[in-house]
Amino acid sequence: MLSNENGSLSLAGWLREFLRLEAAGGLLLIMAAALAMVVANSPLKEACFNPGG
């Protein structure tokens, strides 16, 4: 486990520990789906779904 001098995990260590959890994959999938829904319903959808103009 990566920890700094006061015993707390660094960002890289925290991320590594989080990704070892079984639930991490499900949480990342939910977050990606939510982000996709936000982009699909925003002005950014033209840039994503029609990149040529």
CNS distance restraints for C-alpha pairs under 8 A (distance, minus, plus):
assign (resid   1 and name CA) (resid   9 and name CA) 7.67 0.50 0.50
assign (resid   1 and name CA) (resid  13 and name CA) 6.65 0.50 0.50
assign (resid   1 and name CA) (resid  17 and name CA) 7.96 0.50 0.50
assign (resid   2 and name CA) (resid   9 and name CA) 5.78 0.50 0.50
assign (resid   2 and name CA) (resid  10 and name CA) 6.50 0.50 0.50
assign (resid   2 and name CA) (resid  13 and name CA) 5.08 0.50 0.50
assign (resid   2 and name CA) (resid  14 and name CA) 7.99 0.50 0.50
assign (resid   3 and name CA) (resid   7 and name CA) 5.31 0.50 0.50
assign (resid   3 and name CA) (resid   8 and name CA) 5.23 0.50 0.50
assign (resid   3 and name CA) (resid   9 and name CA) 4.30 0.50 0.50
assign (resid   3 and name CA) (resid  10 and name CA) 5.80 0.50 0.50
assign (resid   3 and name CA) (resid  13 and name CA) 7.16 0.50 0.50
assign (resid   4 and name CA) (resid   8 and name CA) 5.87 0.50 0.50
assign (resid   4 and name CA) (resid   9 and name CA) 6.34 0.50 0.50
assign (resid   4 and name CA) (resid  10 and name CA) 6.48 0.50 0.50
assign (resid   9 and name CA) (resid  13 and name CA) 5.57 0.50 0.50
assign (resid   9 and name CA) (resid  14 and name CA) 5.53 0.50 0.50
assign (resid  10 and name CA) (resid  14 and name CA) 5.97 0.50 0.50
assign (resid  11 and name CA) (resid  15 and name CA) 6.10 0.50 0.50
assign (resid  12 and name CA) (resid  16 and name CA) 6.11 0.50 0.50
assign (resid  13 and name CA) (resid  17 and name CA) 6.15 0.50 0.50
assign (resid  14 and name CA) (resid  18 and name CA) 6.09 0.50 0.50
assign (resid  15 and name CA) (resid  19 and name CA) 6.15 0.50 0.50
assign (resid  16 and name CA) (resid  20 and name CA) 6.54 0.50 0.50
assign (resid  17 and name CA) (resid  21 and name CA) 7.09 0.50 0.50
assign (resid  18 and name CA) (resid  24 and name CA) 6.38 0.50 0.50
assign (resid  19 and name CA) (resid  24 and name CA) 5.46 0.50 0.50
assign (resid  19 and name CA) (resid  25 and name CA) 7.48 0.50 0.50
assign (resid  20 and name CA) (resid  24 and name CA) 7.23 0.50 0.50
assign (resid  22 and name CA) (resid  26 and name CA) 7.88 0.50 0.50
assign (resid  23 and name CA) (resid  27 and name CA) 6.23 0.50 0.50
assign (resid  24 and name CA) (resid  28 and name CA) 6.10 0.50 0.50
assign (resid  25 and name CA) (resid  29 and name CA) 6.16 0.50 0.50
assign (resid  26 and name CA) (resid  30 and name CA) 6.21 0.50 0.50
assign (resid  27 and name CA) (resid  31 and name CA) 6.17 0.50 0.50
assign (resid  28 and name CA) (resid  32 and name CA) 6.09 0.50 0.50
assign (resid  29 and name CA) (resid  33 and name CA) 6.15 0.50 0.50
assign (resid  30 and name CA) (resid  34 and name CA) 6.15 0.50 0.50
assign (resid  31 and name CA) (resid  35 and name CA) 6.15 0.50 0.50
assign (resid  32 and name CA) (resid  36 and name CA) 6.12 0.50 0.50
assign (resid  33 and name CA) (resid  37 and name CA) 6.24 0.50 0.50
assign (resid  34 and name CA) (resid  38 and name CA) 6.31 0.50 0.50
assign (resid  35 and name CA) (resid  39 and name CA) 6.22 0.50 0.50
assign (resid  36 and name CA) (resid  40 and name CA) 5.98 0.50 0.50
assign (resid  37 and name CA) (resid  41 and name CA) 6.23 0.50 0.50
assign (resid  38 and name CA) (resid  42 and name CA) 6.25 0.50 0.50
assign (resid  39 and name CA) (resid  43 and name CA) 7.56 0.50 0.50
assign (resid  39 and name CA) (resid  44 and name CA) 5.77 0.50 0.50
assign (resid  39 and name CA) (resid  45 and name CA) 5.77 0.50 0.50
assign (resid  40 and name CA) (resid  44 and name CA) 7.16 0.50 0.50
assign (resid  40 and name CA) (resid  45 and name CA) 4.97 0.50 0.50
assign (resid  41 and name CA) (resid  45 and name CA) 6.75 0.50 0.50
assign (resid  44 and name CA) (resid  48 and name CA) 6.43 0.50 0.50
assign (resid  45 and name CA) (resid  49 and name CA) 5.79 0.50 0.50
assign (resid  45 and name CA) (resid  50 and name CA) 7.78 0.50 0.50
assign (resid  46 and name CA) (resid  50 and name CA) 5.28 0.50 0.50
assign (resid  46 and name CA) (resid  51 and name CA) 7.17 0.50 0.50
assign (resid  46 and name CA) (resid  53 and name CA) 7.99 0.50 0.50
assign (resid  47 and name CA) (resid  51 and name CA) 5.14 0.50 0.50
assign (resid  47 and name CA) (resid  53 and name CA) 7.66 0.50 0.50
